[in-house]
Amino acid sequence: MKCPLCGKTDDKVIESRQNQSGTTIRRRRECIGCGYRFTSYEHIEEVPIMVIKRSGRRENFDLKKIEYGVQRAIEKRPVAHVAVEELLHRIEDEAAMMSRSTHEIRSETIGDLVLENLFSLDKVAYVRFASVYRQFEDVEEFIQVIDDLGPDLKPQGSENQPDGELF
């Protein structure tokens, strides 16, 4: 470590401490040449996760984009803010685990993680997000997703209507 006062590289470590989260080590050093004491910090170098888009383009993983999509899906739904925060942290952790070896993850994988987590949180938010993520073209695709949710989730009185008819 180069002394900030005299520029020599000979020093000794007097004290080392780790921060509470264990992500940083603080070292007190003393220059052997001039006796000046200074502090250095040691951090783990984190490689950002890269998202591979459908077009093949790569961009940095941005949790804010996922949060925006989830917020739009749960708009006017009785979902607690704490539940959304937990969902986002779960998605971020799962994405980090999936991309651990290559530091890359496909956007489709992230979309599937969001759908999987929204399914257990709120079925309406799940369908809203799925309609945008899967780029639904017509009503039939909505009906198919709702049918896939299960018979216990169909609206009251719909059991007497033939499949595919809304009215």
CYANA upper distance limits for C-alpha pairs under 8 A (distance plus 0.5 A):
  1 MET  CA      9 THR  CA      5.85
  1 MET  CA     10 ASP  CA      7.70
  1 MET  CA     11 ASP  CA      7.43
  2 LYS  CA      7 GLY  CA      5.95
  2 LYS  CA      8 LYS  CA      6.06
  2 LYS  CA      9 THR  CA      4.86
  2 LYS  CA     10 ASP  CA      7.88
  3 CYS  CA      7 GLY  CA      5.17
  3 CYS  CA      8 LYS  CA      5.96
  3 CYS  CA      9 THR  CA      6.66
  3 CYS  CA     10 ASP  CA      8.36
  3 CYS  CA     11 ASP  CA      8.10
  3 CYS  CA     31 CYS  CA      6.64
  3 CYS  CA     36 TYR  CA      8.12
  3 CYS  CA     38 PHE  CA      8.28
  4 PRO  CA     38 PHE  CA      8.32
  5 LEU  CA     36 TYR  CA      7.47
  6 CYS  CA     33 GLY  CA      8.30
  6 CYS  CA     34 CYS  CA      7.40
  8 LYS  CA     31 CYS  CA      8.05
  8 LYS  CA     33 GLY  CA      7.29
  9 THR  CA     31 CYS  CA      8.28
 10 ASP  CA     31 CYS  CA      6.64
 10 ASP  CA     32 ILE  CA      6.21
 10 ASP  CA     33 GLY  CA      7.37
 11 ASP  CA     29 ARG  CA      6.94
 11 ASP  CA     30 GLU  CA      5.92
 11 ASP  CA     31 CYS  CA      4.72
 11 ASP  CA     32 ILE  CA      5.52
 11 ASP  CA     33 GLY  CA      8.21
 12 LYS  CA     29 ARG  CA      6.06
 12 LYS  CA     30 GLU  CA      5.92
 12 LYS  CA     31 CYS  CA      7.07
 12 LYS  CA     32 ILE  CA      7.40
 13 VAL  CA     27 ARG  CA      7.09
 13 VAL  CA     28 ARG  CA      6.42
 13 VAL  CA     29 ARG  CA      4.95
 13 VAL  CA     30 GLU  CA      6.99
 14 ILE  CA     27 ARG  CA      7.92
 14 ILE  CA     28 ARG  CA      5.95
 14 ILE  CA     29 ARG  CA      5.91
 14 ILE  CA     30 GLU  CA      7.25
 15 GLU  CA     27 ARG  CA      6.18
 15 GLU  CA     28 ARG  CA      5.60
 15 GLU  CA     29 ARG  CA      7.73
 16 SER  CA     25 ILE  CA      7.19
 16 SER  CA     26 ARG  CA      6.14
 16 SER  CA     27 ARG  CA      4.93
 16 SER  CA     28 ARG  CA      6.95
 17 ARG  CA     25 ILE  CA      6.04
 17 ARG  CA     26 ARG  CA      5.65
 17 ARG  CA     27 ARG  CA      6.98
 18 GLN  CA     22 GLY  CA      6.35
 18 GLN  CA     23 THR  CA      8.03
 18 GLN  CA     24 THR  CA      6.32
 18 GLN  CA     25 ILE  CA      4.88
 18 GLN  CA     26 ARG  CA      6.67
 19 ASN  CA     23 THR  CA      7.17
 19 ASN  CA     24 THR  CA      6.12
 19 ASN  CA     25 ILE  CA      6.84
 19 ASN  CA     26 ARG  CA      8.04
 23 THR  CA     43 HIS  CA      6.81
 23 THR  CA     44 ILE  CA      7.31
 24 THR  CA     41 TYR  CA      7.16
 24 THR  CA     42 GLU  CA      6.08
 24 THR  CA     43 HIS  CA      5.42
 24 THR  CA     44 ILE  CA      7.88
 25 ILE  CA     41 TYR  CA      6.17
 25 ILE  CA     42 GLU  CA      5.55
 25 ILE  CA     43 HIS  CA      7.32
 26 ARG  CA     39 THR  CA      7.42
 26 ARG  CA     40 SER  CA      6.47
 26 ARG  CA     41 TYR  CA      5.15
 26 ARG  CA     42 GLU  CA      7.00
 27 ARG  CA     39 THR  CA      6.10
 27 ARG  CA     40 SER  CA      5.73
 27 ARG  CA     41 TYR  CA      6.69
 27 ARG  CA     42 GLU  CA      8.40
 28 ARG  CA     37 ARG  CA      7.50
 28 ARG  CA     38 PHE  CA      6.38
 28 ARG  CA     39 THR  CA      5.08
 28 ARG  CA     40 SER  CA      7.07
 29 ARG  CA     37 ARG  CA      6.02
 29 ARG  CA     38 PHE  CA      5.85
 29 ARG  CA     39 THR  CA      6.45
 29 ARG  CA     40 SER  CA      7.91
 30 GLU  CA     35 GLY  CA      6.27
 30 GLU  CA     36 TYR  CA      6.13
 30 GLU  CA     37 ARG  CA      4.85
 30 GLU  CA     38 PHE  CA      6.95
 31 CYS  CA     35 GLY  CA      5.37
 31 CYS  CA     36 TYR  CA      5.84
 31 CYS  CA     37 ARG  CA      6.89
 47 VAL  CA    103 HIS  CA      7.57
 48 PRO  CA     60 ASN  CA      7.20
 48 PRO  CA     61 PHE  CA      7.79
 48 PRO  CA    103 HIS  CA      7.31
 49 ILE  CA     60 ASN  CA      6.54
 49 ILE  CA     61 PHE  CA      5.97
 49 ILE  CA     96 ALA  CA      7.80
 49 ILE  CA     99 SER  CA      7.52
 49 ILE  CA    103 HIS  CA      5.27
 49 ILE  CA    104 GLU  CA      5.99
 49 ILE  CA    105 ILE  CA      7.78
 50 MET  CA     58 ARG  CA      6.64
 50 MET  CA     59 GLU  CA      5.98
 50 MET  CA     60 ASN  CA      5.15
 50 MET  CA     61 PHE  CA      6.03
 50 MET  CA    103 HIS  CA      6.65
 50 MET  CA    104 GLU  CA      5.14
 50 MET  CA    105 ILE  CA      6.88
 51 VAL  CA     58 ARG  CA      5.97
 51 VAL  CA     59 GLU  CA      5.84
 51 VAL  CA     60 ASN  CA      6.43
 51 VAL  CA     61 PHE  CA      6.09
 51 VAL  CA    104 GLU  CA      6.26
 51 VAL  CA    105 ILE  CA      5.58
 51 VAL  CA    106 ARG  CA      6.06
 51 VAL  CA    107 SER  CA      6.37
 52 ILE  CA     56 GLY  CA      6.31
 52 ILE  CA     57 ARG  CA      6.41
 52 ILE  CA     58 ARG  CA      5.18
 52 ILE  CA     59 GLU  CA      7.36
 52 ILE  CA    104 GLU  CA      7.38
 52 ILE  CA    105 ILE  CA      6.53
 52 ILE  CA    106 ARG  CA      5.13
 52 ILE  CA    107 SER  CA      6.29
 53 LYS  CA     57 ARG  CA      5.84
 53 LYS  CA     58 ARG  CA      6.56
 53 LYS  CA     59 GLU  CA      8.22
 53 LYS  CA    106 ARG  CA      6.83
 53 LYS  CA    107 SER  CA      5.79
 53 LYS  CA    108 GLU  CA      8.36
 54 ARG  CA    106 ARG  CA      8.33
 54 ARG  CA    107 SER  CA      7.38
 54 ARG  CA    108 GLU  CA      8.09
 62 ASP  CA     66 ILE  CA      7.69
 63 LEU  CA     67 GLU  CA      6.65
 63 LEU  CA     88 LEU  CA      8.03
 63 LEU  CA     92 GLU  CA      7.66
 64 LYS  CA     68 TYR  CA      6.60
 65 LYS  CA     69 GLY  CA      6.94
 66 ILE  CA     70 VAL  CA      6.67
 66 ILE  CA     88 LEU  CA      8.17
 66 ILE  CA    114 VAL  CA      8.43
 67 GLU  CA     71 GLN  CA      6.46
 67 GLU  CA     88 LEU  CA      7.38
 68 TYR  CA     72 ARG  CA      6.76
 69 GLY  CA     73 ALA  CA      6.78
 69 GLY  CA    129 PHE  CA      7.72
 70 VAL  CA     74 ILE  CA      6.72
 70 VAL  CA     84 VAL  CA      8.40
 70 VAL  CA    114 VAL  CA      8.43
 70 VAL  CA    125 ALA  CA      8.29
 70 VAL  CA    129 PHE  CA      7.74
 71 GLN  CA     75 GLU  CA      6.45
 73 ALA  CA    124 VAL  CA      8.39
 73 ALA  CA    125 ALA  CA      5.13
 73 ALA  CA    126 TYR  CA      7.70
 73 ALA  CA    128 ARG  CA      5.87
 73 ALA  CA    129 PHE  CA      5.91
 74 ILE  CA     78 PRO  CA      8.42
 74 ILE  CA     79 VAL  CA      7.40
 74 ILE  CA    122 ASP  CA      8.30
 74 ILE  CA    124 VAL  CA      8.26
 74 ILE  CA    125 ALA  CA      5.52
 77 ARG  CA    125 ALA  CA      8.23
 79 VAL  CA     83 ALA  CA      7.37
 79 VAL  CA     84 VAL  CA      7.95
 79 VAL  CA    121 LEU  CA      8.39
 79 VAL  CA    122 ASP  CA      8.08
 80 ALA  CA     84 VAL  CA      7.17
 81 HIS  CA     85 GLU  CA      6.81
 82 VAL  CA     86 GLU  CA      6.71
 83 ALA  CA     87 LEU  CA      6.63
 83 ALA  CA    121 LEU  CA      8.34
 84 VAL  CA     88 LEU  CA      6.68
 85 GLU  CA     89 HIS  CA      6.74
 86 GLU  CA     90 ARG  CA      6.59
 87 LEU  CA     91 ILE  CA      6.73
 87 LEU  CA    117 ASN  CA      7.01
 87 LEU  CA    118 LEU  CA      8.37
 88 LEU  CA     92 GLU  CA      6.62
 89 HIS  CA     93 ASP  CA      6.55
 90 ARG  CA     94 GLU  CA      6.57
 91 ILE  CA     95 ALA  CA      6.50
 91 ILE  CA    110 ILE  CA      8.21
 91 ILE  CA    113 LEU  CA      6.80
 91 ILE  CA    114 VAL  CA      7.24
 91 ILE  CA    117 ASN  CA      8.24
 92 GLU  CA     96 ALA  CA      6.65
 93 ASP  CA     97 MET  CA      6.73
 94 GLU  CA     98 MET  CA      6.63
 94 GLU  CA    113 LEU  CA      8.43
 95 ALA  CA     99 SER  CA      6.61
 95 ALA  CA    105 ILE  CA      7.70
 95 ALA  CA    110 ILE  CA      7.40
 96 ALA  CA    100 ARG  CA      6.38
 96 ALA  CA    103 HIS  CA      8.33
 98 MET  CA    105 ILE  CA      7.67
 99 SER  CA    103 HIS  CA      5.19
 99 SER  CA    104 GLU  CA      5.67
 99 SER  CA    105 ILE  CA      6.03
100 ARG  CA    104 GLU  CA      8.41
105 ILE  CA    109 THR  CA      7.37
105 ILE  CA    110 ILE  CA      8.01
106 ARG  CA    110 ILE  CA      7.22
107 SER  CA    111 GLY  CA      6.71
108 GLU  CA    112 ASP  CA      6.67
109 THR  CA    113 LEU  CA      6.74
110 ILE  CA    114 VAL  CA      6.78
111 GLY  CA    115 LEU  CA      6.71
111 GLY  CA    133 TYR  CA      7.37
112 ASP  CA    116 GLU  CA      6.52
113 LEU  CA    117 ASN  CA      6.70
114 VAL  CA    118 LEU  CA      6.48
115 LEU  CA    119 PHE  CA      6.45
115 LEU  CA    126 TYR  CA      6.52
115 LEU  CA    129 PHE  CA      7.64
115 LEU  CA    130 ALA  CA      7.34
116 GLU  CA    120 SER  CA      7.51
117 ASN  CA    121 LEU  CA      6.98
118 LEU  CA    122 ASP  CA      6.29
118 LEU  CA    123 LYS  CA      7.55
118 LEU  CA    125 ALA  CA      7.02
118 LEU  CA    126 TYR  CA      5.61
119 PHE  CA    123 LYS  CA      5.92
119 PHE  CA    125 ALA  CA      8.25
119 PHE  CA    126 TYR  CA      5.72
122 ASP  CA    126 TYR  CA      6.70
123 LYS  CA    127 VAL  CA      6.81
123 LYS  CA    149 LEU  CA      8.49
124 VAL  CA    128 ARG  CA      6.71
125 ALA  CA    129 PHE  CA      6.54
126 TYR  CA    130 ALA  CA      6.48
127 VAL  CA    131 SER  CA      6.57
127 VAL  CA    142 PHE  CA      8.05
127 VAL  CA    145 VAL  CA      7.58
127 VAL  CA    146 ILE  CA      7.92
128 ARG  CA    132 VAL  CA      7.30
129 PHE  CA    133 TYR  CA      6.47
130 ALA  CA    134 ARG  CA      6.00
130 ALA  CA    135 GLN  CA      8.18
131 SER  CA    135 GLN  CA      6.14
131 SER  CA    136 PHE  CA      5.66
131 SER  CA    142 PHE  CA      7.68
132 VAL  CA    136 PHE  CA      7.20
136 PHE  CA    141 GLU  CA      6.55
136 PHE  CA    142 PHE  CA      7.80
137 GLU  CA    141 GLU  CA      7.73
138 ASP  CA    142 PHE  CA      7.81
139 VAL  CA    143 ILE  CA      6.81
140 GLU  CA    144 GLN  CA      6.63
140 GLU  CA    164 GLY  CA      7.87
141 GLU  CA    145 VAL  CA      6.83
142 PHE  CA    146 ILE  CA      6.72
143 ILE  CA    147 ASP  CA      6.51
143 ILE  CA    164 GLY  CA      7.60
144 GLN  CA    148 ASP  CA      6.65
145 VAL  CA    149 LEU  CA      6.97
146 ILE  CA    150 GLY  CA      7.78
146 ILE  CA    153 LEU  CA      8.32
146 ILE  CA    154 LYS  CA      7.98
147 ASP  CA    151 PRO  CA      7.40
147 ASP  CA    154 LYS  CA      8.11
149 LEU  CA    153 LEU  CA      7.14
150 GLY  CA    154 LYS  CA      7.87
154 LYS  CA    158 SER  CA      7.20
154 LYS  CA    159 GLU  CA      8.41
157 GLY  CA    161 GLN  CA      8.35
161 GLN  CA    165 GLU  CA      7.38
